[in-house]
């Protein structure tokens, strides 16, 4: 019995040492020694899962040494990739793999991930389909005051460098005057295709074609096609601002005897997305399309909305306002139409 008691501390020490021997270790320049499992290295950060403090994120520039018990896939800043165990020897990082050993520094490790898995950079570059359907409850002032409903869809095939997007929406509403007469106050339809491609971190090009109709405004068909240059004025993880400048052709036909209106147009636009916090997003879109022949003949569209996720992140609630300004409407119709909406959005991919 006494012999068993004496061997118990030795057994506990051996078990503790065995646990630490199987763990990954990250040491910082300040002297901290963190033990756990290195899950990945990305964007200048080392991600470590621990039993005692959960998931930790360590700034890579503050790390002086790394050692792993198992193999990792490692990509260096030069582009070299190797699978192997990571160890630190005399201040240098050694990656020991089946094809040999590479010696480097912590700062030159661009990324790491689970051994045998695909490089996250390659995964991120691959085109993916994203889909969105929405349903609206709307209110409108301008040519008519009303309440109604609408629906829309977006299907986009994209990567960090380019995106092909198909979209469409339809809004319909009726209003009743003081005499009880019911009339159609909103009957708008829009469908289009938009392709954008970036040949550098900031600059790119786009081409777009859109068909629309507005029965209340008297527009039987409006066709706009344009192409031009795109530029990312702001490109941050939490904020993106893209400007567009191009030229195109617009054709409008009407449901009465008004002559058709067509001609070349200048196309300008701004698209802005801002993550206010982890839940709330601000979305802005502005387009200004004047005629080349007469800049006083133009259309200005604007849409601003706040979006927050609901129901496991697939569903989102978007509340916003949309304005359409036509500098030269037909007949005695008003120039400005304003649409207020609360939109339920379903996203998936």
N, C-alpha and C positions, 0 to 999 in steps of 0.2 A: 504493500500500500504506500509506504513511504517512498519507494523507488518511483512509483507512478506519479506521486505529487512532485517529485524533483524534476521529472522529465516533462511535466505539463508546461512550464514556462518556455522550455526549449522548443516544444511543439508549436506553441502560439507564435513565438518569434519566427519560426520557420514558415508558418502559414502566412504571416504578414509579409515576410520577405518574398515569398512566392507570388503574392498578389501584386506587390510593387514591381517584381521582375516582369510580370505579364502586362504591366500598364505602360502607357505612353507618358513621357515626361516633357514638360515645357518649362524652361528656366528663363527668367527675365533678367534684364540688366541690373535691376534693383536688388536681385538676390532671391526673389520669390521662386519657389519650386512647386509647380502645379502638376498633379498626377491625375490621369484620366485616360480618355480615348480621343485622339485627334481625328475628327471626322472630315475636315477639309481645310484647305488654305485658299482664300479667295479675296480679291480686292484689298490686299494689304492687311488682312486679319486672319488669325488662326482660331479655329473653332474647336473647342475642347469640351467633351461631355464628361462630367464627374458624378460620383455617387454622393459626394458631400455638399456640392454647391450647384448641382444642375448643369445647365449649359453655360459655358463661359466663352466670351469673345476677347481675344488678346490682340492688341496692336502689334503687327509683325515687326515693326521697327524697334520695339522695346524688348524683343526676344533675343537672347544670347545663345540658346542651345535648345535642340529638339532631339528626342530619341523615341522611336516607336518599336513596339514589340512585333507588330505584324507589318505586312507589305502595304505600301501606298503607291498610287500612280502620281508621279511628280512631273510637272512641266516647269522648266526654267525660263527665265526672261528671254533667253536666246531662242526658245522654241524647242529645245531638246526635251524629249520625254523619256522617262525611265521608271520601271516598276521595281520597288525594292524596299528594304528596311532602312530607316533613317537613323543616323547616329551622329553624335558630335565628338570630334577629336581635335584637341588643341585649338578650339575656337572655330573650327571649320566644320561644315556639314558634309557628311558622307552618306551617299545613297548607294547601298549595296544591293545589286540586282543580279539576275542570272547571267547577264551579258557583261558584267564587270562592275566597277565602282567609279562613281563620279564624286569629285570633291568640289564643293562650292561654298557659298555663304548663305545665311538666312535670307538676306535681302534679295538674292538672285532667284529665290524660289517664287515663281509667279503664281502657281496654283498646285493644289493636290486634291485627290479624291480617292474613293475606294478602289482598291486594286481590281483590275479587270473590267471596270465600268467605263463608259464613254466619257471623253473629255467634256466637261460642262460648257466650254467655249464652243465646241462643235455642236452640242445640243442646242445652245442658244442661237446659233446661226441657221439652224434648220427651219424651213418655212412651216408654219402651223396654221391651221384653220381656227378661226374664232367666230362665234355666232352670237347674235343678240336679237331678241325680240322684245317689243315693248307695247304697253297699253297706256293710253293717256286719259286723264280727265282734264278738260280744257275750259278756259274762259277767254272771251275775246272782246276787244274794243276796237273801234275804227269804222269800217263800212257797216258793221252790224255789231250789236251786243248780244252775246249768247253764251250758252254752255253746251258742251257736247263731249264727244269722245274721239279717240284716234288710235291708230296702231302703226307700228313700224318694224323694220328688220334691218340688220346689217350682217353681212357675211364677208369676212376678210381673211385672206391668205397672206401672211406676212412673216418677215424676219427683221432683224435690226437694220438691214440695209434697204428693204423695199416692202411694199404692201399693195396688194390688189384688193379693192373693196367694192362690193356691190351693196347698194342700199336703196331703201324706198320707205315711204310713209304715206298715210292717208288720214285726213281729218274731216269729219262731217258733224255739223250741228244745225239745229233749228232754233228759231226765236219766235216769240209771240208778242205782238204789239198790244197796245192798250185796248184795241177793239177785238182782241182775241183771234186775230188773223195769224196763222202760223206760216212762216216762210223759212226757206233754207238760208241760213246765215253763213255757213262755212261749208265749202266743198272743194277741198284742195288735195291734189295728188302729186307725188314726186317720186321719180326713180332715176338711178344713175349708176355709173361705174367710174371709179377713180383709181389711177395707178400712180404711185410715187416711188422713186428710187434715189438713193443717196450714193454718190460715187466718192465721197470723202466723209469725214466726221461731221462736217457742217453743211456742205453744199450738195444739191441734187436737182432732180427735175421731176415734172409731173405731167400727166395728161388726164383729162376728165371730160365726160359727156353726161348731160342731164336732160331729162324730159320732165315737164311739169304742166299742170293745168290748174286754173282757179276759176270755177264757174261763177262765183259771186263777183269777182273782179272782172269778169267778162273775157278771161283769157282761155281760149279753147285749147291752145297748145303753145308751150314755150320750150324751145330747144336751145340749149347752150352747150357749146363745145369749146374747150380752151386747153392750152398747153403752155408751159413755161418753166421757170426756175424756182426751186425751193431752197430755203436757207434756215438752218436751226439757229435762231438768234440766242436762245437759251437752251442748254442741254445739260440738265442735272438729274440726279436720281429722283428728286421729288418735284421737278418742274421742267416743262418742255414748252417752248414757244417757237413755232414754225411760221415763217413768212413766205408768201408766194407772190410772184410777179410774172404775168404772161399775157397772152393775147388769144383771141378766139372769135367765134362767130355766133351770133344770136338771131333766132327767128321766132316771131310771135304771130299767131293768128288768133282772131277773135270770133265770138259767137254772134256778131251782128255785121253790119255793112262796113265797119271800120276797116280801112286798108291794112294789109299785113305790114308788119314792121320787122325789118331785118338789116343786118350790117355787121361790120367788124367791131369788136369791143376790146377794151383793155380789162384785164382780170387781175385783181389784187385781193389778198386775203391774209388773215392772221388766225392761227389756231393755237390755243393756249390751254394747258392742263397743269394744275397745281394740286399736289397733295398737301392739304392744310395740316392734317395729322394722319394717324394711321386709319382713321375711319372716314373723314370728310374730304371730298375732292371738289375742286372748282374747275368747271369746263367753260371755255369761252370760244366762240367762233364768229368772225366778222368777215364779210365779203363786200367789196365795192367794185361794181362792174359798170363803167361808163362807156358810152358809144365813142368810137374814134372820130366820127364826123362831128359830134356835138357833145362835149363833156357835160353839158347841162342835162342831157338825157341819160339817166343812170338808174341802177337798182342797187340798194344797200340792204343787206340782210345781216341780222345779228342774233345770236343765241347765247345766253348765259344760264348756267344751271349749277346747283349744288347737288352732289351725289353722295349717298351714304349706304353702306351695305346692310342688308337684312337677311335673315334666314340662311345661315351657313355660308354667306358670301356669294352664292350664285344669284340671289335676288338683290336688286338695288332699288332704292327709291331716289328719283331725280325730280327736283323742283326747280322750275326755271321760267324764263320769259323769252319769247322770240319776237323779233320785229322785222317787218318787211316794208321797205320804203321805195315807192316807185315815183320818180320825179315827174313823170308824165303819164298818169293813168288815163284811161279812156273815159269819155262822157264826164259826168260830174262825180265820179267815185273819189273817195278820199285817198290821199297819197300814202298814209301810214296805216298798216294793220299790225296790231299787237296781240300776241297769243300768250296767255298764262297757262302753265300746265303743271300737273303732278303726274309723273310717269313712273310706272312700275316696270323695271327692266330685268330680264333674265339673261345672264351671260353664261356661256359654256364653251368648251373647246375639246 
